Amino acid sequence: MAETKFSKSQLCTCERFARYRDILSAFLKEDKSYGIAETEKIINDFLGSGKEEK
C-alpha cells in the first residue's frame, strides 16, 4: 500500500508539524507531495546539520 502524500500547504498547516512550519516552508516545494516519513527526514536533516561528526 502506498504512503499517503500531502501538499506543502497541508503539512505547513497541520498541528503535528506546527513547530517546524518555518523549516517546511523553506524546504518543501509547492508542486510536490510528501509522505510523513519524508517530511520528518527533511526536518531531522535540517536540525542535525549543525552537529559535528565524531
MDAnalysis code that builds the backbone (N, CA, C; Angstrom):
import MDAnalysis as mda
import numpy as np

u = mda.Universe.empty(162, n_residues=54, atom_resindex=np.repeat(np.arange(54), 3), trajectory=True)
u.add_TopologyAttr("name", ["N", "CA", "C"] * 54)
u.add_TopologyAttr("resid", np.arange(1, 55))
u.add_TopologyAttr("resname", ["MET", "ALA", "GLU", "THR", "LYS", "PHE", "SER", "LYS", "SER", "GLN", "LEU", "CYS", "THR", "CYS", "GLU", "ARG", "PHE", "ALA", "ARG", "TYR", "ARG", "ASP", "ILE", "LEU", "SER", "ALA", "PHE", "LEU", "LYS", "GLU", "ASP", "LYS", "SER", "TYR", "GLY", "ILE", "ALA", "GLU", "THR", "GLU", "LYS", "ILE", "ILE", "ASN", "ASP", "PHE", "LEU", "GLY", "SER", "GLY", "LYS", "GLU", "GLU", "LYS"])
u.atoms.positions = np.array([
    [0.835, -1.177, 0.000],
    [0.000, 0.000, 0.000],
    [0.887, 1.249, 0.000],
    [0.560, 2.196, -0.816],
    [1.356, 3.415, -0.942],
    [1.108, 4.353, 0.244],
    [2.167, 5.052, 0.620],
    [2.056, 6.013, 1.710],
    [1.224, 7.215, 1.255],
    [0.397, 7.736, 2.132],
    [-0.392, 8.927, 1.831],
    [0.549, 10.110, 1.693],
    [0.307, 10.921, 0.691],
    [1.141, 12.096, 0.432],
    [0.341, 13.364, 0.710],
    [1.048, 14.406, 1.119],
    [0.422, 15.665, 1.462],
    [1.130, 16.817, 0.756],
    [0.384, 17.875, 0.499],
    [0.967, 19.057, -0.143],
    [1.743, 19.880, 0.887],
    [2.549, 20.773, 0.392],
    [3.301, 21.682, 1.257],
    [2.340, 22.445, 2.159],
    [1.263, 22.931, 1.595],
    [0.280, 23.695, 2.345],
    [-0.328, 22.873, 3.479],
    [-0.681, 21.628, 3.196],
    [-1.263, 20.758, 4.217],
    [-0.279, 20.500, 5.355],
    [0.969, 20.239, 5.008],
    [1.975, 19.939, 6.023],
    [2.314, 21.166, 6.872],
    [2.347, 22.327, 6.238],
    [2.700, 23.552, 6.962],
    [1.586, 24.012, 7.901],
    [0.372, 23.563, 7.658],
    [-0.744, 23.998, 8.499],
    [-1.228, 22.924, 9.477],
    [-0.673, 21.729, 9.389],
    [-1.139, 20.675, 10.301],
    [-0.515, 20.858, 11.686],
    [-1.231, 20.410, 12.696],
    [-0.791, 20.563, 14.086],
    [0.486, 19.779, 14.379],
    [0.630, 18.628, 13.751],
    [1.791, 17.757, 14.004],
    [3.119, 18.464, 13.722],
    [3.157, 19.272, 12.675],
    [4.400, 19.935, 12.280],
    [4.386, 21.441, 12.546],
    [3.493, 21.898, 13.410],
    [3.342, 23.332, 13.663],
    [4.652, 23.991, 14.097],
    [5.422, 23.311, 14.928],
    [6.663, 23.928, 15.425],
    [7.776, 23.947, 14.377],
    [7.583, 23.227, 13.279],
    [8.584, 23.171, 12.207],
    [8.114, 23.894, 10.950],
    [7.090, 24.705, 11.089],
    [6.482, 25.391, 9.946],
    [7.502, 26.178, 9.121],
    [8.398, 26.871, 9.787],
    [9.403, 27.674, 9.071],
    [10.341, 26.794, 8.247],
    [10.741, 25.671, 8.815],
    [11.624, 24.742, 8.093],
    [10.902, 24.192, 6.869],
    [9.665, 23.759, 7.066],
    [8.908, 23.181, 5.951],
    [8.639, 24.217, 4.873],
    [8.333, 25.433, 5.275],
    [8.086, 26.496, 4.292],
    [9.312, 26.737, 3.421],
    [10.483, 26.606, 4.022],
    [11.725, 26.857, 3.293],
    [12.128, 25.689, 2.389],
    [11.892, 24.462, 2.825],
    [12.448, 23.310, 2.113],
    [11.473, 22.539, 1.222],
    [10.184, 22.626, 1.494],
    [9.233, 21.882, 0.661],
    [8.896, 22.668, -0.595],
    [8.662, 21.938, -1.676],
    [8.309, 22.555, -2.959],
    [6.788, 22.568, -3.115],
    [6.276, 23.639, -3.709],
    [4.826, 23.799, -3.903],
    [4.226, 22.706, -4.779],
    [4.965, 22.260, -5.780],
    [4.425, 21.340, -6.784],
    [4.719, 19.869, -6.491],
    [5.094, 19.550, -5.247],
    [5.433, 18.177, -4.884],
    [4.624, 17.757, -3.658],
    [4.350, 16.468, -3.557],
    [3.672, 15.916, -2.389],
    [4.678, 15.119, -1.570],
    [4.475, 15.089, -0.255],
    [5.417, 14.455, 0.652],
    [4.699, 13.514, 1.610],
    [5.339, 12.402, 1.913],
    [4.842, 11.495, 2.936],
    [5.332, 11.955, 4.301],
    [4.757, 11.400, 5.350],
    [5.142, 11.777, 6.716],
    [6.607, 11.440, 6.980],
    [7.036, 10.252, 6.596],
    [8.435, 9.848, 6.836],
    [9.401, 10.777, 6.100],
    [9.074, 11.127, 4.877],
    [9.928, 12.023, 4.086],
    [9.986, 13.413, 4.732],
    [8.855, 13.889, 5.223],
    [8.788, 15.188, 5.881],
    [9.624, 15.183, 7.158],
    [9.504, 14.123, 7.941],
    [10.291, 14.017, 9.162],
    [11.784, 13.948, 8.864],
    [12.160, 13.309, 7.780],
    [13.572, 13.232, 7.382],
    [14.102, 14.619, 7.015],
    [13.315, 15.394, 6.302],
    [13.724, 16.757, 5.931],
    [13.965, 17.583, 7.193],
    [13.055, 17.474, 8.153],
    [13.199, 18.214, 9.410],
    [14.437, 17.741, 10.166],
    [14.595, 16.425, 10.307],
    [15.738, 15.880, 11.042],
    [17.068, 16.206, 10.374],
    [17.108, 16.161, 9.052],
    [18.337, 16.517, 8.332],
    [18.708, 17.970, 8.597],
    [17.716, 18.847, 8.594],
    [17.983, 20.256, 8.842],
    [18.455, 20.478, 10.282],
    [17.757, 19.902, 11.236],
    [18.103, 20.099, 12.640],
    [19.445, 19.462, 12.994],
    [19.811, 18.410, 12.301],
    [21.072, 17.732, 12.556],
    [22.242, 18.343, 11.823],
    [21.985, 19.293, 10.929],
    [23.040, 19.828, 10.075],
    [24.094, 20.616, 10.844],
    [23.785, 21.089, 12.048],
    [24.746, 21.860, 12.819],
    [25.619, 21.005, 13.719],
    [25.367, 19.729, 13.762],
    [26.140, 18.835, 14.638],
    [27.454, 18.438, 13.978],
    [28.483, 18.346, 14.796],
    [29.786, 17.921, 14.290],
    [29.855, 16.405, 14.243],
    [30.566, 15.901, 13.253],
    [30.799, 14.457, 13.152],
    [31.862, 14.058, 14.168],
    [31.688, 12.902, 14.814],
    [32.680, 12.445, 15.791],
    [33.359, 11.212, 15.291],
])
